[in-house]
Amino acid sequence: MSTEEQPRRPKLRIRQATLDDLPEIMRLEVLCFPSPWPQELFERDLRPGPDRLYLAAEVDGELVGYTGMWFYGGEAHIGTLAVASRWRRKGIGEMLILTLLGEARKRGGRYAMLEYRVGNEAAARLYHKLCFSLVRIRKSYYTDTGEDAAEVGMNDLDTSARIQTLADLAHRWHQTHDYELEIDLPAPPG
């Protein structure tokens, strides 16, 4: 009697991004955005510090996404999120943001916010799913195209209700995505 082997689950590893990731991050940045950020900005932000955190997502060792945030007085400002096109709509961006929000809470974050292009329907769906609320529309925010930005936020990141909501979202993610997940992050500074 033979037993069929179960298909191997892809390994999704979320870890702190480093300067060693810069070439792959820049490759994704150019592919994902009409106006890529300059390499110098990433060189600065990828250096460890208490006021910033960048995460990398690897699937079976391949860097397929990244996100980053800055901290100011209890606010976590999520500045960027990119996922390689062939890995989109497969839960990578969602887990990157859920992990980032968890790290923001560990660092004393009470509020999280970000902006995205109003025409980016995938971003709108993701942030709605993660329970961000519209704060305002910022007219002509993106200088390359004059496109408006939707500013969204969570003003209750440190409340028990929000903590439970994010835990429920993470649980649902695990039920709907077939990855072997590893989150490998250092302890927050301080």
N, C-alpha and C positions, 0 to 999 in steps of 0.2 A: 504494500500500500504506500503510495507516494503522497507526499504533502506538497502542495503548491507553495512556492515562496511568495510572501507578501511583497508587493512592489515597495521599493525603498522610498521613504518619505524624504523630500528635499530638506536640508538643514538650513534654517533661517537663523542667522546669528546677528544680533544687534549689539554693537559695541561702540565705544568712544572712537570717533574719527581722529586721525592724527595727520601730521604733515606728510607721512609716507603715503597717505591716500590722495594727496593733492593731484597727481596726474589723472587718476580715475574720476575724481570729483570734477575736475575741469572738463574732462571728456563728456561726462553726463550733463554738466552745466550748459555746454555749448549745444548739445543735442536737445535739451529740454526747454530752453528759454530763448525767446526772440532777442532779448538783450542780456546776454550772460554777464554775471558779475565779474569784475576783474580778478585775476589770480592773486593780486596783492591783498585783496580783502580776505580771501580764503587763507592766505599765508598767515595773516594776523589772527583770524578767528579760530584757526585750527590749533593754535598754541593753547595749552591748558590754562585755565584761569577761573576764578570764582564767579566772574561776571558773564561767562559764556559756556555753552556746551554744544558740540556737534556730535551727531550719531551717524554711524555707517551701518547699512544693512548688507549682509553678504548671504547669498544663496549658494551653498556648496562651494564656498571660498571665493565666489565672484562678487565684487562690489556692484550692487544693483540699485542702491538708493542711498540718500543721505538727507539729513535735516539738521537744522541748527537754531539755537535760541540764545538770546542775551537776557540778563537779569538786571533789573533796576528797581530798588526799593519795593520788593515784593511782587513785581510784575515780571512775567516771563513773556518776552516778545519773540514769537516764532518768526524767524526771518526768511527761512527757505525750506523747501521740501522738493526733492526730485527723485523720480523712480524711472529706471530704464524702460523704454516703451514696451518691450516684450514681457515685462513683469508688472505692468499696470493692471489694475482691477483684480489683483491676486492677493490683496491684504497687506502688501509691504508698506505702503504709505500709512495705512491705518495703524499698523503696529508701531511704526516709527513715531507717529504722533502720540499714541497712547503711552509709549515708553518715555517720550520727552515730557509729557504732562506729569507722569509719575516722578520723574527726576526733578521737575519744577517744584512739586509739592515737597519733596525731600529737602530742597534748598530754601524752603520757607515761602514759596510762591503762593500768593493769594489770588492772583489775577493772571490770566493768559490772554494774549491777543495776537492777531496776525492780519495781514491784508492779502487779498488775491484779486486777480483781474475779474471783473464782473462777467466777462465772456467765457471764463474757464468753468464750464459746467461740471467737470469731474471734481474740481476743487470744491465747488459749492455743495455737491452731493456729500463729499467726504466730511466737510466741516459741519454740515447739518447733521449727518449721522453721528458725529462725535459730540453733538449738543452745544456747539458754539452758537451764540446769538448775534444777530446783526446789530452792530453799534451805529454805523453810519455808512453812507456812500461818500467816498472821497472823489470829487470831480477831477478829471484830468490828472489823476495821480501818477500814471505811468507816462513819463516824458517821451519815451520812444514812440508811442502810438497815440498819446492823449487819452487813452482808455481810463475809465473810472475804476476805482478799487472798492471792493466791499471790505470794510473793516469789521471783523467779528471778534468776539471775546467770551471769556468765562470770568465773571466777577466773583465767583464763589469756589475757587479751586481748593480751598482748604476746609470746606464744610463737609460734614459727614454725609450729607445728601449727594454732593458731587463726587466724593470719594466712592460711594456705593455705585453711583451711575457709571463711573469709569471702570470699576471692578466688574460690573455687569457687562459692559461693552467688551472688556478683555475676555471674559468668560465666553461670550457669544463668538468672539473672534476665534477662540480655540475650537469651538464646536463647528465652525464653518470653513476652517482652513487646515489643510493637512500638511503641516510643516512639523519638523522636529525643531522646536524653538529654543534658542539659547540666548539669554540676555546677559552680557558680560560687561558690566560697568564698574568703575571704581566707586568707592564711597564718596559722597559729596564732600566738598571742602568744608572746613570749619569744624 
